[in-house]
């Protein structure tokens, strides 16, 4: 599902797949991820390579990426 306005795009999808498939650059990318359980659906979204190879190239100059922080006790 996607909701689009002139300046805002909201994607309720697997954002790794969406970012890989798109050529656009964004001012802000907000990630709301599930916990990084080994072998779970989101653990690869917590890797350094994901941020360097998938997220960073989709950010405009000066753009920001925001996500929650998972802390394991």
C-alpha positions in Angstrom: 0.0 0.0 0.0 1.3 3.4 -0.8 -0.1 6.9 -0.2 1.4 9.7 -2.2 1.1 13.5 -2.0 3.2 16.1 -3.8 5.9 16.0 -1.2 5.2 12.9 0.8 5.2 9.2 -0.1 4.1 6.7 2.6 5.0 3.1 1.9 3.6 0.3 4.1 5.7 -2.4 2.5 9.0 -4.1 2.9 11.1 -1.0 2.5 14.2 -2.9 1.5 12.4 -4.3 -1.6 10.9 -0.9 -2.4 14.2 1.0 -2.1 16.0 -1.5 -4.3 13.2 -1.2 -6.9 13.1 2.6 -7.0 15.4 5.2 -8.5 14.1 8.2 -6.5 16.0 9.9 -3.8 14.4 11.0 -0.6 14.9 13.8 2.0 13.8 11.5 4.8 13.4 7.8 5.1 11.7 6.5 8.3 12.1 2.8 9.1 9.8 1.0 11.6 11.3 -2.4 11.9 10.4 -5.6 13.9 13.1 -6.9 16.3 16.2 -8.3 14.6 15.7 -12.0 15.5 18.3 -14.2 13.8 16.6 -15.8 10.7 13.6 -13.5 11.2 12.1 -11.3 8.5 14.0 -8.1 9.5 17.4 -9.2 10.7 19.1 -8.2 7.4 17.7 -4.7 7.8 20.0 -4.2 10.8 23.2 -4.7 9.0 25.8 -2.1 8.1 25.7 -3.2 4.4 21.9 -2.6 4.3 22.5 1.0 5.3 25.5 1.6 3.1 24.2 -0.2 0.0 20.4 0.3 0.1 19.5 3.3 2.3 22.3 5.7 1.8 22.1 5.8 -2.0 18.4 6.6 -1.8 18.9 9.7 0.5 19.3 13.1 -1.1 22.3 15.2 -0.1 21.7 16.2 3.5 18.9 13.6 3.8 18.3 11.7 7.0 17.3 8.1 7.9 15.4 7.5 11.2 14.6 4.2 12.8 14.0 2.9 16.3 16.8 1.4 18.3 16.7 -2.2 19.5 18.5 -2.8 22.8 18.9 -6.4 24.0 19.4 -6.9 27.7 
